[in-house]
Amino acid sequence: MKQLYGAMALFVLIGFSTTVSAATCRVNGGPWEPIFGDLPLQVPVTVTLAADRTRIMLEGARLECGFSRGAQSPSSRQDYWSTGSAAGTPWVPGIKFSQEGAGLRMNGAYRNIPIPNGIRVATLPDDERGYPIDVTPYILVRNNPSNPIDIRIGDTLGILRLAATNNYNASTARISVTYTAANNFTITPSTCTINNNNPIEINFGNVHQRAIGADPLTTSIRSDRRLTYSCPDGGITTPITISYKGNPSSFDTRLLTMTNPDVGTALIRAGAAVPVNGSFLTRITNSVGGDDVTFSLVRRAGSLPAAGATSGSGVLVMGVP
């Protein structure tokens, strides 16, 4: 039997305590709160990258609302929850997302800002029950270079505003939900790539400890590589930065730390070592670019590193000046 979509709304029903002729809401199973004017709510959410890497989702807020006239329920009266309110637009991103595109997923449909006030998201009957309000904010991933966004637990991610009208009088109930981060999350909100997002493996092979130099510019243990930059949208010409992210060695901040404490790896570009957690300036022209770089293996001055395998890892991140 074929399934029909969109022909019937499926409601999850949750019992709630009532206040006469009042709309009530709650988040994440908390207490039901009657709404008189504007109800401020706050909820922690998990910041995640969507599977298709086109959106940063703010997941985990379970918003429920209901309506009842108490002893006179049930009745034919209804509340109509819609986007926005007299207090402002439906979704206002927090300061860390203020330069990014954004939107709302409403009942499974994605809509980017600007989102007008008055889009119906739920119709609630007068039946002494609570119903989910299926609205989830998201941040758009760019198709042009941008700097990393570093979200820390407790950061304000944005404010969701909804309002309820009805079929029985001119009153309006409003909620303002402040979203905060429940997790740490760092991302470059761009689909531009370095080497098409493929891992860059540097294998120095088998080397004698004494062959490893103590200076990143003169050591003989080196591996030359080509870094390529690309963005999916054509016509982008702009300066960019490439950052060398990782844990710096304890004996030289220009070196990426390795499992052997007496060796580290340097990134050399244009005859200079890029400090770990530092960057170099380059550019893309018509959405592409590239640089020739060298990775060099360096030992602690005066040391003879212990024999055996050693490894380390870092990340190259594209940004803008």
GICOR-V511049 format. One record per helix or strand of 2 or more residues. SS is the DSSP state (helix for helix, strand for strand). FROM is the first residue (numbers start at 0). TO is the last residue. If there is no record, write none. Layout:
ss=SS from=FROM to=TO
ss=SS from=FROM to=TO
//
This chain:
ss=strand from=13 to=14
ss=strand from=21 to=26
ss=strand from=32 to=33
ss=strand from=37 to=48
ss=strand from=54 to=58
ss=strand from=62 to=67
ss=helix from=69 to=71
ss=strand from=74 to=82
ss=strand from=90 to=92
ss=helix from=94 to=96
ss=strand from=101 to=105
ss=strand from=108 to=111
ss=strand from=119 to=125
ss=strand from=128 to=131
ss=strand from=134 to=139
ss=strand from=147 to=150
ss=strand from=155 to=165
ss=strand from=172 to=180
ss=strand from=184 to=187
ss=strand from=192 to=193
ss=helix from=194 to=196
ss=helix from=208 to=210
ss=strand from=221 to=229
ss=strand from=237 to=244
ss=strand from=254 to=256
ss=strand from=262 to=268
ss=strand from=271 to=273
ss=strand from=278 to=284
ss=strand from=287 to=298
ss=strand from=314 to=318
//
